[in-house]
Amino acid sequence: MNNSAEQSLPFFRRLLSFGLERFNPLSHFVMITLFVACHFFAARLGERAVVRSIGAIVALSIGTAAFFFKLRVYDEIKDYDVDRKFKPTRPLARGLVTIAELKRVIVACVVVELAAFGLISPQAACAIAVAIAYSLLMYKEFFIGKILRPHLTTYAVSHTFVSAILSLTLFSTLHGRFFWQETRSAFLFAFANWCLFNIFEFGRKTYATSEERPGIDSYSSIFGRSGAAALSVAMAAITAAVVPCMSGTPRPATAVFLWLLSALLAGTGIVYAASNRSTVAHIFRVASSVFIIVVFAGLAVLFAVFAPLR
């Protein structure tokens, strides 16, 4: 279908096409489901009062999905000028949807998030409001975009920090208390979430020399292949050190699981750094993305087994 034919389609069909291209339903459904499940079981560690209503869990999941989709839309809008130059086939760059339409989608997502969490409790509404506020600052690049954009790593970690706030939002919702009243364990897990999303961010912009593009920064072009791999491995190691410190966590099993995964990621990173082949670089990027999914899945199982419903 050519561009003019695409643009003549009804908005919801164009939005659906946008979502299928830039927010893969299957992979994101799996990731969001595991993200919510992992927080549900983590919230039960050492706790008795945890929200268990099916309706509340569904609402929480819908709100979380809307939040992640909104972040995807943010990135599409912010990358518009670069995509028009280097990736003109992307939906926004080729005119499938417009910036004005995506801004309306952002408003709709915010409404869904506030409604979904607000229906659960005032504490949940308060927490998601903070997460939304931070995400809007991200969208505006904290009003210092000209300063931040040249510094890829600083830009990234300031944006992925929203994952820690969203993590605390889920704990606040599940525990029925305000996020500032959360336990040390909740804050530790939120910090680990930040590290995990950093791995995803660092990994997806790490390339072999032949894959680098002029005008597009990557972690491998800034830090070299070894440095880029080390960034991701360091985040994995921090996660492996932090999560077993949570109260009620099955420490030996959790530590072995996370350190083993970190070692596998490190091994992949070493091969990538040594080979400088595009195929191996692709494997490292995939490993970085899969890492976060496997961690959430594994921790959900471990926490479910060792923290049965009371």
PyMOL commands that set and color helices and strands:
alter all, ss='L'
color gray80, all
select helices_A, chain A and resi 3-7+11-22+25-44+54-78+80-86+99-118+122-139+141-143+145-148+152-160+162-175+179-181+184-204+209-211+219-245+251-275+278-306
alter helices_A, ss='H'
color red, helices_A
deselect
rebuild
show_as cartoon
